[in-house]
């Protein structure tokens, strides 16, 4: 259902508030740049520090701009199943095309608990669900066997794979028919090459057209083009994780004149030495002179 290049969209802030005008500008730019889907209020969107009113405003702005043009997958996952159901219902009511559910963090549920959590949301809300497997953030991974069980639950259509393991990607593909979306920018092409259907990308905040072209080339079997784009994007993919995401990508956007770069505590500005390394990579990939 969800194929191609989806941007893991930043949430722009100005003077402590969500900058809805800047958000709309970003969405318009992505539409013009060939981005094939937008994921607001995920990790890159600083969802833990976006309050309820802001969340609704962000979703309305993104959906209003993108409705009928490209899919919007709203980040609605939390570590509380009841709250996740409520946020997923809200996303559906506002017109989102799908919901991204992060693995419950901090609670450290068992595999059975994970299965029941995702199953409960899928059964409660008639909206396509994308699982988000990111143990580096959540402390718990969804095992391939659990993902295979969840693939049989109506409404669960894909998994965003951010374990950093191609072995796990291959296991998921062999165990079930769930669509796999790369959640690891440095592995976007390798994941596409072993059967992934698309990407949910931080890099796409900076180079959306190149990310979309990479996905399209991989889909068509044009591996020479896809590899060349992977090689170009790879240094940037690594640089955007010199510090915790989204600190580097927001810093890069500020350097490139695409936003204030403002973050919310407990995230803070990038260390000067790392910001210099990031700027050097922006020059290497041709974004900065």
VENZI-V794969 format. One record per residue. N is the residue number from 1. D_FIRST is the distance of its C-alpha to the first C-alpha in Angstrom with 2 decimals. Layout:
# VENZI-V794969
N & D_FIRST
N & D_FIRST
This chain:
# VENZI-V794969
1 & 0.00
2 & 3.83
3 & 6.30
4 & 9.99
5 & 12.65
6 & 12.44
7 & 16.00
8 & 17.34
9 & 19.60
10 & 23.26
11 & 25.06
12 & 28.14
13 & 31.40
14 & 34.79
15 & 37.95
16 & 36.11
17 & 33.83
18 & 30.25
19 & 30.63
20 & 28.46
21 & 29.78
22 & 28.81
23 & 25.32
24 & 24.94
25 & 26.37
26 & 23.88
27 & 20.92
28 & 22.69
29 & 23.36
30 & 19.77
31 & 18.87
32 & 21.85
33 & 21.05
34 & 17.70
35 & 15.60
36 & 11.94
37 & 11.31
38 & 13.88
39 & 14.49
40 & 17.87
41 & 20.11
42 & 19.15
43 & 21.83
44 & 22.37
45 & 22.71
46 & 25.58
47 & 24.17
48 & 27.11
49 & 29.58
50 & 27.85
51 & 29.49
52 & 28.22
53 & 29.39
54 & 28.05
55 & 24.61
56 & 24.48
57 & 25.88
58 & 23.40
59 & 20.38
60 & 22.17
61 & 22.98
62 & 19.57
63 & 17.86
64 & 20.84
65 & 20.61
66 & 16.89
67 & 15.97
68 & 14.76
69 & 14.72
70 & 11.98
71 & 9.76
72 & 12.05
73 & 11.41
74 & 14.90
75 & 16.80
76 & 18.36
77 & 19.44
78 & 23.18
79 & 25.60
80 & 26.46
81 & 24.26
82 & 25.83
83 & 25.31
84 & 21.66
85 & 21.20
86 & 23.20
87 & 21.30
88 & 17.91
89 & 19.57
90 & 20.90
91 & 17.59
92 & 16.35
93 & 19.75
94 & 19.62
95 & 16.42
96 & 13.81
97 & 10.11
98 & 9.76
99 & 12.39
100 & 13.35
101 & 16.02
102 & 18.59
103 & 20.70
104 & 23.76
105 & 26.45
106 & 30.23
107 & 30.38
108 & 29.54
109 & 28.22
110 & 28.44
111 & 25.55
112 & 26.18
113 & 26.18
114 & 22.84
115 & 21.38
116 & 23.03
117 & 21.98
118 & 18.21
119 & 18.69
120 & 20.87
121 & 18.44
122 & 15.61
123 & 18.37
124 & 19.91
125 & 17.15
126 & 14.61
127 & 11.86
128 & 8.58
129 & 10.30
130 & 10.11
131 & 13.40
132 & 15.65
133 & 18.18
134 & 21.05
135 & 24.42
136 & 26.35
137 & 25.78
138 & 25.57
139 & 28.17
140 & 26.13
141 & 23.39
142 & 20.99
143 & 22.27
144 & 20.10
145 & 21.57
146 & 20.55
147 & 16.92
148 & 17.20
149 & 18.69
150 & 16.05
151 & 13.32
152 & 15.31
153 & 15.15
154 & 13.27
155 & 10.82
156 & 10.40
157 & 6.95
158 & 7.96
159 & 11.36
160 & 12.98
161 & 15.90
162 & 19.10
163 & 21.79
164 & 22.95
165 & 23.18
166 & 21.87
167 & 23.41
168 & 21.12
169 & 18.00
170 & 19.52
171 & 20.41
172 & 16.97
173 & 15.65
174 & 18.71
175 & 18.59
176 & 15.14
177 & 11.85
178 & 9.89
179 & 7.79
180 & 10.55
181 & 10.90
182 & 14.56
183 & 16.55
184 & 19.76
185 & 20.55
186 & 23.37
187 & 21.13
188 & 18.21
189 & 19.30
190 & 20.48
191 & 17.23
192 & 15.38
193 & 18.33
194 & 18.04
195 & 14.45
196 & 12.37
197 & 9.19
198 & 10.28
199 & 12.78
200 & 13.74
201 & 17.17
202 & 20.63
203 & 22.04
204 & 19.79
205 & 22.08
206 & 24.78
207 & 23.41
208 & 20.15
209 & 20.78
210 & 21.61
211 & 18.51
212 & 16.31
213 & 18.66
214 & 18.54
215 & 14.79
216 & 15.29
217 & 18.41
218 & 16.96
219 & 14.25
220 & 17.24
221 & 19.46
222 & 21.79
223 & 22.73
224 & 25.94
225 & 24.30
226 & 21.70
227 & 24.61
228 & 26.78
229 & 24.31
230 & 23.83
231 & 27.64
232 & 27.99
233 & 25.53
234 & 26.66
235 & 29.86
236 & 28.13
237 & 25.52
238 & 28.54
239 & 30.56
240 & 28.00
241 & 28.66
242 & 32.44
243 & 32.39
244 & 29.99
245 & 26.82
246 & 26.82
247 & 30.56
248 & 30.41
249 & 27.58
250 & 29.36
251 & 32.59
252 & 31.24
253 & 30.03
254 & 33.52
255 & 35.19
256 & 33.24
257 & 34.04
258 & 30.55
259 & 31.55
260 & 34.21
261 & 32.77
262 & 33.74
263 & 32.57
264 & 33.30
265 & 35.48
266 & 35.33
267 & 33.62
268 & 36.23
269 & 36.92
270 & 36.58
271 & 39.72
272 & 41.60
273 & 41.72
274 & 37.95
275 & 37.47
276 & 39.74
277 & 37.73
278 & 34.54
279 & 36.35
280 & 37.54
281 & 34.03
282 & 33.00
283 & 35.92
284 & 34.98
285 & 31.52
286 & 33.12
287 & 32.00
288 & 35.52
289 & 38.87
